[in-house]
Amino acid sequence: MANGSLCSVLWCRAVACAAALVTVDALLVDITYVESAVAKGAVCLDGSAPAYHLARGSGSGANSWLVHFEGGGWCNNVTTCLQRKHTRLGSSKEMATQIAFSGILSDRPDYSPDFYNWNKVKVRYCDGSSFTGDVQQVDPTTKLYYRGARIWQAVMEDLLAKGMDKAQNALISGCSAGGLTSILHCDRFHELLPVGARVKCLSDAGFFINEKDVAGVGYIAAFFNDVVTIHGSAKNLPSSCTSSLPPGMCFFPQNEVKQIQTPLFILNAAYDSWQVRNILVPGIADHRGTWHSCKHDIDQCNADQLRVLQGFRDDFLKAVAEQGNSATRGLFINSCFVHCQSESQELWFSSDSPMLGNTTIANAVGDWFFNRSPFQKIDCPYPCDSTCHNRIYDDPSHA
């Protein structure tokens, strides 16, 4: 399916660009391979061991844990999964052995005031299913392993054995497909932690909505259905959703956030640039290329295109509102054209970071996590927010 392949390629480009924005003085953290997982069949698409990067906490943060899931899209059929198999999104053999921690993962109090001295983990993403897949049989031809849910379990067991079982505070977070992971596994993560621990979940750019594209086609719904089917994800999605909806629909947070018991913070741009480029206007829906400039830079959108984008924002806010306004839920929904805001230092916490109500993302999440004050704010429509760092894509032809 060509559009599935395109979707995967575009996500890789976006992740590569995001990685290039890492600050110079970021913390460099070595990789840890979970070799014991291989015997349990908890492996990447190519059969290699799962991996994560762990920076140990200290002082007041010694018994606090931040577990952050890497993003990177999904593969929805044999072709797109094979495309990932020999990349870092399908094999730990292709992963960098050392990565930079910045933004929410920073070890500096002036960069991440509430979490800097915690045990911080970045879980690498190599299964293509937001850690939900589990197919026992391995096709002898493709030799693809669909084992994302097993990876999640194996990594959690490894971290619990390294001290997370004594956590007093714990937060799972993630960007993009990792943000969806933190939603899908939120309650499951809470159940692993000690009774009495403060446990919460943060989803950054993970609230993907079931929106038809500009051609009137339900592209993303079909794509998610294919993801869930090939990975055998149904049994690992929240039963509160799958008991009443087709499993593919349970990849959409709007169909399950309401049932999540653990406190959840939703950090998302109302004009999420990945959703605009790949859900609202996937290349297949823009044959004439009339959206190229607009998808490249929101400031290049014409009046008609802006009306479509405002309609997308309306639908996004409606999907969020339908989850209710639980007192334990956090919301930071700004009107920026961006995708993922917790991993980048300039967006998370810096002198010119995006703000809502004169509050940075870092302070909003910290206040919410430690119950200093609730935070549920939704921005006014584009272009009212002067604090945005709107993304400009290098090549407008990248549909």
Salt bridges, closest charged atoms under 4 A:
ASP25 OD2 - ARG108 NH1 2.66
GLU70 OE2 - ARG88 NH1 2.96
GLU70 OE1 - ARG124 NE 2.97
ASP110 OD2 - ARG108 NH2 2.70
ASP114 OD2 - ARG372 NH2 2.79
ASP134 OD1 - ARG150 NE 2.78
GLU157 OE1 - LYS40 NZ 2.91
ASP158 OD2 - LYS162 NZ 3.50
ASP165 OD2 - LYS166 NZ 3.66
ASP272 OD2 - HIS339 ND1 2.84
ASP304 OD1 - ARG307 NH2 2.08
GLU343 OE2 - HIS68 NE2 2.61
GLU343 OE1 - LYS122 NZ 3.96
GLU346 OE1 - HIS389 ND1 3.45
ASP352 OD2 - HIS389 NE2 3.86
ASP367 OD1 - ARG372 NE 2.82
ASP395 OD2 - HIS398 NE2 3.46
